[in-house]
Structures are given as C-alpha cells and as structure tokens.
Amino acid sequence: MAELVEYEKRDENLIVKVNGDIDAYHSGDFKKSVKEKIKEGNFKVMIIDLENVPYIDSAGLGTLVSILRDTRTEGKELRLSGLRQNIKRIFEMTRLDKVFQIYETLEEALMG
C-alpha cells in the first residue's frame, strides 16, 4: 500500500502526491508531513496533487487552508491539481475555489 503522502522535486517545484482520504483521521499526519517540507523550503512552488484523493472533509479543508497560509508566509506559492468532480464541487460550495489556484492536471499546475 502506498504512503499517504509522497514527495517529488521537479526543478523549483515540490510535488505532493496524496493517496487516500484527507479527513479527520488522516489530516493531522498529512499537515505535519507537509509543514516539515515547508520549513525545509527548498522549492518555490508546492503542488498538491489530489488525483488519488476520493474524499475530503472539513478537517481536510482546514488542513489545506493552513498549508496555504504557511506557504504564503514563507513566500512560496501553492497550487492544487487533479481534483475529482466531487471534491471540486466541495471547493465550489465553500468558495475555496476562489482562494486556491486549482489546475485540472499536474502538468498544467507545473506550467502555472
């Protein structure tokens, strides 16, 4: 079974591949792992790829907002990619689609 979070560095980009739900059960570990990478700071753009995330709850949304705040504080950029239709709808209903830079694919997010 794959790890919940996998990291890949491409040029100035840090790709965060998430595998599985971002919910109350998993969001704490996810946030801790990503915040460690933010503190390391060896990237300009962090791309969180949600292609393999079937479900997100309010705790998961809060985690993503917290990560966005932290990346901005460090002068970094955060992009999201690969949102499934049900997750995209949650972002639209909560108007978080106006807060985050959201791209259809990882390739589009890499191009910015």
C-alpha positions as CSV (number, residue, x, y, z in Angstrom):
1,M,0.0,0.0,0.0
2,A,1.3,3.5,-0.9
3,E,2.1,6.1,1.7
4,L,-0.5,8.7,2.3
5,V,1.9,11.4,1.1
6,E,4.8,11.1,-1.5
7,Y,7.1,13.9,-2.5
8,E,8.8,14.6,-5.8
9,K,11.1,17.5,-6.6
10,R,11.0,18.9,-10.2
11,D,13.1,22.0,-10.7
12,E,11.7,24.7,-8.4
13,N,8.5,22.7,-7.8
14,L,7.8,20.3,-4.9
15,I,5.0,17.9,-5.9
16,V,3.0,16.5,-3.0
17,K,1.1,13.4,-4.2
18,V,-1.7,12.4,-1.8
19,N,-3.0,8.9,-1.8
20,G,-6.3,8.4,0.1
21,D,-8.8,10.4,2.1
22,I,-7.9,13.7,3.7
23,D,-10.2,13.5,6.6
24,A,-10.2,14.0,10.4
25,Y,-8.4,10.7,10.8
26,H,-5.5,11.5,8.3
27,S,-5.3,15.3,8.2
28,G,-3.1,15.6,11.3
29,D,-0.3,13.4,9.9
30,F,-0.7,15.0,6.4
31,K,-0.4,18.5,7.8
32,K,2.7,17.6,9.9
33,S,4.4,16.0,7.0
34,V,3.8,18.9,4.6
35,K,4.7,21.6,7.2
36,E,8.1,19.9,7.6
37,K,8.7,20.2,3.9
38,I,7.6,23.9,4.0
39,K,10.1,24.5,6.8
40,E,12.9,22.9,4.6
41,G,11.9,25.5,2.0
42,N,13.9,24.1,-1.0
43,F,11.2,24.9,-3.5
44,K,9.3,28.0,-4.9
45,V,6.0,26.3,-5.8
46,M,4.3,23.5,-3.9
47,I,1.8,21.5,-6.0
48,I,-0.6,19.2,-4.0
49,D,-1.8,16.6,-6.4
50,L,-5.2,15.4,-5.3
51,E,-5.8,13.0,-8.2
52,N,-5.8,10.0,-5.8
53,V,-8.0,11.6,-3.1
54,P,-11.5,10.2,-3.2
55,Y,-12.8,12.1,-0.1
56,I,-12.1,15.2,1.9
57,D,-14.0,16.5,4.9
58,S,-13.9,19.8,6.8
59,A,-10.8,18.8,8.7
60,G,-9.1,18.2,5.4
61,L,-10.2,21.5,4.0
62,G,-8.9,23.2,7.2
63,T,-5.6,21.5,6.7
64,L,-5.3,22.7,3.1
65,V,-6.1,26.3,4.2
66,S,-3.5,26.0,7.0
67,I,-0.9,24.8,4.4
68,L,-1.8,27.7,2.1
69,R,-1.3,30.2,4.9
70,D,2.1,28.6,5.8
71,T,3.3,28.6,2.2
72,R,2.4,32.2,1.7
73,T,4.1,33.2,5.0
74,E,7.3,31.6,3.7
75,G,6.9,33.4,0.3
76,K,6.1,30.3,-1.6
77,E,3.2,29.5,-4.0
78,L,0.7,26.7,-3.5
79,R,-1.2,25.1,-6.3
80,L,-3.7,22.2,-6.3
81,S,-4.2,19.8,-9.1
82,G,-6.3,16.8,-10.1
83,L,-9.4,17.4,-8.1
84,R,-12.1,14.8,-8.7
85,Q,-15.5,16.2,-9.5
86,N,-17.0,15.6,-6.0
87,I,-14.0,17.4,-4.4
88,K,-14.1,20.2,-6.9
89,R,-17.8,20.6,-6.0
90,I,-16.9,20.9,-2.3
91,F,-14.4,23.6,-3.2
92,E,-17.0,25.5,-5.2
93,M,-19.7,25.2,-2.4
94,T,-17.3,26.5,0.2
95,R,-15.9,29.1,-2.3
96,L,-12.4,27.8,-1.7
97,D,-12.1,27.6,-5.5
98,K,-11.6,31.4,-5.3
99,V,-8.9,31.1,-2.6
100,F,-6.7,28.3,-4.1
101,Q,-5.0,28.1,-7.5
102,I,-6.6,25.0,-8.9
103,Y,-5.5,23.2,-12.1
104,E,-7.1,20.3,-13.9
105,T,-3.9,18.3,-14.2
106,L,-0.5,18.1,-12.6
107,E,1.1,19.1,-16.0
108,E,-1.0,22.3,-16.1
109,A,0.0,23.1,-12.5
110,L,3.7,22.6,-13.3
111,M,3.3,25.2,-16.2
112,G,1.4,27.6,-13.9
